[in-house]
Amino acid sequence: MQTANENGVFETEATEELARRGRSYAAVGLCQRDDGLYRYALDMVYSYGGFCDPIFASSKGFATRNEAKDAGTVEFLRRFPKGFPTDPPCMREELAELRAQIGRRMASRRCSDRSPAPARIST
């Protein structure tokens, strides 16, 4: 657990990579604040750009690390860059592959979270 710096920003304690293609990647940075809740930040680098977010003291907190990672993943898909029509096709393919990897990860996580159906009892 940590406290914020003088600007109300926390350092990332752990990074969960969501997708990778060569040197391009998408990741969620995680931090447990002094209130015991986890916060996330998004980090992305690709051939023609990228972005990263700070973890603010005012960011929404989550009870578990997995909840924060899942919320970050959903936010990633919402904010994911699309590229412009004038961008090279290879860059749009790169973004599409990274997005697909994140989508597959979310889908497999949803499937693994489902409880198995109760066993049938024959009478």
C-alpha positions as CSV (number, residue, x, y, z in Angstrom):
1,M,0.0,0.0,0.0
2,Q,1.2,3.5,-0.7
3,T,0.3,7.1,-0.3
4,A,0.0,9.6,-3.1
5,N,2.8,12.0,-4.0
6,E,2.3,15.8,-3.7
7,N,0.3,15.8,-6.9
8,G,-2.1,13.1,-5.8
9,V,-0.6,10.5,-8.0
10,F,0.4,6.9,-7.1
11,E,3.2,4.9,-8.6
12,T,2.4,1.6,-10.4
13,E,3.2,-1.4,-8.2
14,A,2.5,-4.1,-10.8
15,T,1.9,-4.2,-14.5
16,E,-0.4,-6.7,-16.2
17,E,0.3,-7.1,-19.9
18,L,-3.0,-7.6,-21.8
19,A,-1.6,-7.9,-25.4
20,R,1.7,-7.8,-27.3
21,R,2.8,-7.8,-30.9
22,G,6.6,-7.3,-31.3
23,R,7.5,-4.1,-29.4
24,S,3.9,-2.9,-29.3
25,Y,1.9,-3.7,-26.1
26,A,-1.2,-2.8,-24.0
27,A,-1.0,-3.1,-20.3
28,V,-2.8,-2.2,-17.1
29,G,-0.8,-0.7,-14.2
30,L,-2.1,-1.5,-10.7
31,C,-1.6,0.0,-7.3
32,Q,-3.1,-0.6,-3.9
33,R,-3.8,2.7,-2.2
34,D,-3.5,3.4,1.6
35,D,-7.2,2.9,1.9
36,G,-6.8,-0.8,0.8
37,L,-8.5,-0.4,-2.5
38,Y,-6.8,-1.0,-5.9
39,R,-6.7,1.5,-8.8
40,Y,-5.5,1.1,-12.4
41,A,-3.8,3.0,-15.1
42,L,-3.7,2.2,-18.8
43,D,-0.5,2.0,-20.8
44,M,-0.1,1.4,-24.5
45,V,2.7,1.7,-27.0
46,Y,2.4,0.9,-30.7
47,S,4.4,1.8,-33.9
48,Y,2.8,5.2,-34.5
49,G,1.8,6.3,-31.0
50,G,0.7,5.4,-27.6
51,F,-0.5,6.7,-24.2
52,C,-0.3,6.2,-20.5
53,D,-2.4,7.3,-17.6
54,P,-1.5,8.2,-14.0
55,I,-3.1,6.6,-11.0
56,F,-4.9,9.4,-9.2
57,A,-6.0,9.5,-5.6
58,S,-9.5,10.4,-6.8
59,S,-9.7,7.3,-9.2
60,K,-12.4,4.8,-8.5
61,G,-11.1,2.0,-6.1
62,F,-11.8,-1.7,-6.4
63,A,-11.8,-4.3,-3.6
64,T,-9.5,-6.8,-5.4
65,R,-6.6,-6.6,-7.8
66,N,-8.6,-8.7,-10.4
67,E,-11.5,-6.3,-10.2
68,A,-9.2,-3.4,-10.9
69,K,-7.6,-5.3,-13.8
70,D,-10.9,-6.2,-15.3
71,A,-12.2,-2.6,-15.0
72,G,-9.0,-1.4,-16.7
73,T,-9.4,-4.0,-19.5
74,V,-13.0,-2.9,-20.2
75,E,-11.8,0.8,-20.2
76,F,-9.0,-0.2,-22.6
77,L,-11.5,-1.6,-25.1
78,R,-13.7,1.5,-24.8
79,R,-10.7,3.9,-25.4
80,F,-8.8,1.7,-27.9
81,P,-7.3,3.7,-30.7
82,K,-8.6,3.0,-34.2
83,G,-6.1,4.7,-36.4
84,F,-6.9,7.0,-39.3
85,P,-7.6,6.0,-42.9
86,T,-4.4,7.7,-43.9
87,D,-2.3,5.5,-41.5
88,P,-0.4,2.6,-43.1
89,P,-2.3,-0.6,-43.3
90,C,0.3,-2.4,-41.2
91,M,-0.4,0.0,-38.3
92,R,-4.2,-0.7,-38.5
93,E,-3.5,-4.4,-38.5
94,E,-1.2,-4.0,-35.5
95,L,-4.0,-2.2,-33.6
96,A,-6.6,-4.8,-34.7
97,E,-4.4,-7.6,-33.4
98,L,-3.8,-6.0,-30.1
99,R,-7.5,-5.3,-29.7
100,A,-8.4,-8.9,-30.6
101,Q,-5.9,-10.2,-28.0
102,I,-7.6,-8.1,-25.3
103,G,-11.0,-9.2,-26.5
104,R,-10.0,-12.9,-26.4
105,R,-8.6,-12.4,-22.9
106,M,-11.8,-10.9,-21.6
107,A,-13.9,-13.6,-23.2
108,S,-11.8,-16.4,-21.7
109,R,-12.0,-14.7,-18.3
110,R,-15.7,-14.5,-18.5
111,C,-15.9,-18.2,-19.4
112,S,-13.6,-19.2,-16.6
113,D,-15.6,-17.1,-14.1
114,R,-18.8,-19.0,-14.8
115,S,-19.8,-21.7,-12.3
116,P,-20.4,-25.2,-13.7
117,A,-24.0,-26.2,-14.0
118,P,-25.2,-28.3,-11.0
119,A,-25.1,-32.0,-11.5
120,R,-28.4,-33.6,-12.4
121,I,-29.7,-36.1,-9.9
122,S,-31.7,-39.0,-11.4
123,T,-34.5,-40.5,-9.5
